[in-house]
Amino acid sequence: MNIAEELRKRAADIKIIDSPEEKEMYSHDIGDVPALMTKTLFEIQPDLVVQPKNVDEIKKVLIFATEKKIPVIPRGAASWGFGGVIPTKGGIVVDLSPFREILFLNKPQKSVTVQAGARWGDIDIVAKKEGLCLMTYPSSKFSTVGGWLATGGYGINSFRYGHLTEQIISMSVVLPSGELRKITPNDPEFEYFVGTEGEFGIIVEVNLKLRDVPEASYPHLFYFPTDKAAFAFMQAFLEKDQAAETRPNA
Ligand SMILES: Cc1cc2nc3c(=O)[nH]c(=O)nc-3n(C[C@H](O)[C@H](O)[C@H](O)COP(=O)(O)OP(=O)(O)OC[C@H]3O[C@@H](n4cnc5c(N)ncnc54)[C@H](O)[C@@H]3O)c2cc1C
């Protein structure tokens, strides 16, 4: 019995992609890996891809993979470009791109709960209908909440609102054992799931802070003759704590 058949026995309803043509899409991200590397170093097709519809299916996949010692590769919008979603040793790609619901927007509390595959751009559109918006913006608005948390975390407005982790109220993760755990930034294990590329588990749900849409926004463009001059300006700006004082939108 192959892996797909075995997994179907455990999770009959889960969407499994196992045809070579479809799996090909999962052998790369937006980055360009030289052919020499892919041919010599990587097994670049996953054994199979799953597109879970709910947390229960994600739990079943992780329990199965841990039991069988099969690598698991969480995948969001594949925009990271550093190969984190490439199945270098085969295994099961957990494609979270369809796992993207915006579950609940709490207007009085200025917060939103989303599935990990929710796109930043979609959350912003939904929030703006309620007079709210994201605290900070990633470079790729089409990327997923789980993907940005698992990789970067600084973006537009970070000087004012800080790293993405400062906007997390809580998040739920599924551990390799299949255990679902809700954690907050105060929990010691919180840091295991930030910037760690899914190594300790899969982020499945996130409760994020929002803010009021500013009355106006004033982008400024500064020109510097050299990169040194630009960095020196930013250094002085930060040391004087002007980033905190500059609050045209507060
Ligand atoms: C070194 C580096 C630093 C970066 N820093 C920033 C930054 O500070 N600001 C910025 O705007 N952009 C940054 N980027 C770009 C940013 O990572 C991507 O544009 C995007 O946010 C990633 O989201 P994605 O949904 O495309 O993730 P993907 O490319 O699909 O996945 C990225 C990684 O996260 C893992 N992952 C994906 N979803 C989950 C999940 N739900 N649970 C656990 N793991 C998961 C994947 O396995 C993979 O390792 C950085 C890129 C690089 C290479």
The ligand as a Tripos MOL2 file, in Angstrom:
@<TRIPOS>MOLECULE
LIG
   53    58     1     0     0
SMALL
NO_CHARGES

@<TRIPOS>ATOM
      1 C1         15.3190   35.5050    5.1390 C.3       1 LIG1
      2 C2         13.9890   36.1380    4.7790 C.ar      1 LIG1
      3 C3         13.4420   37.0610    5.6510 C.ar      1 LIG1
      4 C4         12.2300   37.6820    5.3250 C.ar      1 LIG1
      5 N1         11.7470   38.6450    6.1530 N.ar      1 LIG1
      6 C5         10.6580   39.3530    5.7770 C.ar      1 LIG1
      7 C6         10.1920   40.4450    6.5670 C.ar      1 LIG1
      8 O1         10.7210   40.7500    7.6410 O.2       1 LIG1
      9 N2          9.1140   41.1440    6.0990 N.ar      1 LIG1
     10 C7          8.4580   40.8030    4.9510 C.ar      1 LIG1
     11 O2          7.4680   41.4490    4.6030 O.2       1 LIG1
     12 N3          8.8520   39.7410    4.2170 N.ar      1 LIG1
     13 C8          9.9300   39.0300    4.5890 C.ar      1 LIG1
     14 N4         10.3440   37.9910    3.8140 N.ar      1 LIG1
     15 C9          9.4600   37.5250    2.7300 C.3       1 LIG1
     16 C10         8.3260   36.7050    3.3850 C.3       1 LIG1
     17 O3          8.8900   35.6040    4.0930 O.3       1 LIG1
     18 C11         7.3690   36.1540    2.3620 C.3       1 LIG1
     19 O4          7.0380   37.1340    1.4000 O.3       1 LIG1
     20 C12         6.0140   35.6970    2.9130 C.3       1 LIG1
     21 O5          5.5300   36.4990    3.9600 O.3       1 LIG1
     22 C13         5.9960   34.2390    3.3160 C.3       1 LIG1
     23 O6          4.6450   33.8230    3.3490 O.3       1 LIG1
     24 P1          4.1170   32.6160    2.4380 P.3       1 LIG1
     25 O7          2.7010   32.3900    2.7800 O.co2     1 LIG1
     26 O8          4.4020   32.8420    0.9980 O.co2     1 LIG1
     27 O9          5.0270   31.4370    3.0210 O.3       1 LIG1
     28 P2          5.7140   30.2220    2.2330 P.3       1 LIG1
     29 O10         6.7340   30.7280    1.2720 O.co2     1 LIG1
     30 O11         4.6590   29.3390    1.7000 O.co2     1 LIG1
     31 O12         6.4340   29.4860    3.4470 O.3       1 LIG1
     32 C14         7.5590   30.0750    4.0550 C.3       1 LIG1
     33 C15         8.0770   29.1620    5.1770 C.3       1 LIG1
     34 O13         7.1260   29.1260    6.2360 O.3       1 LIG1
     35 C16         6.6610   27.7930    6.4700 C.3       1 LIG1
     36 N5          5.2220   27.8980    6.7080 N.ar      1 LIG1
     37 C17         4.2750   28.3720    5.8600 C.ar      1 LIG1
     38 N6          3.0630   28.3430    6.4460 N.ar      1 LIG1
     39 C18         3.2500   27.8420    7.6870 C.ar      1 LIG1
     40 C19         2.3750   27.5480    8.7730 C.ar      1 LIG1
     41 N7          1.0610   27.7840    8.7100 N.pl3     1 LIG1
     42 N8          2.9030   27.0200    9.9040 N.ar      1 LIG1
     43 C20         4.2330   26.7760    9.9980 C.ar      1 LIG1
     44 N9          5.1090   27.0350    9.0070 N.ar      1 LIG1
     45 C21         4.6250   27.5540    7.8690 C.ar      1 LIG1
     46 C22         7.0190   27.0170    5.2080 C.3       1 LIG1
     47 O14         7.2630   25.6610    5.4820 O.3       1 LIG1
     48 C23         8.2840   27.7260    4.7450 C.3       1 LIG1
     49 O15         9.4150   27.2190    5.4200 O.3       1 LIG1
     50 C24        11.5430   37.3490    4.1260 C.ar      1 LIG1
     51 C25        12.0930   36.4040    3.2650 C.ar      1 LIG1
     52 C26        13.3150   35.8270    3.5670 C.ar      1 LIG1
     53 C27        13.9040   34.8540    2.5860 C.3       1 LIG1
@<TRIPOS>BOND
     1     1     2 1
     2     2     3 ar
     3     2    52 ar
     4     3     4 ar
     5     4     5 ar
     6     4    50 ar
     7     5     6 ar
     8     6     7 ar
     9     6    13 1
    10     7     8 2
    11     7     9 ar
    12     9    10 ar
    13    10    11 2
    14    10    12 ar
    15    12    13 ar
    16    13    14 ar
    17    14    15 1
    18    14    50 ar
    19    15    16 1
    20    16    17 1
    21    16    18 1
    22    18    19 1
    23    18    20 1
    24    20    21 1
    25    20    22 1
    26    22    23 1
    27    23    24 1
    28    24    25 2
    29    24    26 1
    30    24    27 1
    31    27    28 1
    32    28    29 2
    33    28    30 1
    34    28    31 1
    35    31    32 1
    36    32    33 1
    37    33    34 1
    38    33    48 1
    39    34    35 1
    40    35    36 1
    41    35    46 1
    42    36    37 ar
    43    36    45 ar
    44    37    38 ar
    45    38    39 ar
    46    39    40 ar
    47    39    45 ar
    48    40    41 1
    49    40    42 ar
    50    42    43 ar
    51    43    44 ar
    52    44    45 ar
    53    46    47 1
    54    46    48 1
    55    48    49 1
    56    50    51 ar
    57    51    52 ar
    58    52    53 1
@<TRIPOS>SUBSTRUCTURE
     1 LIG1         1 GROUP 0 **** ****
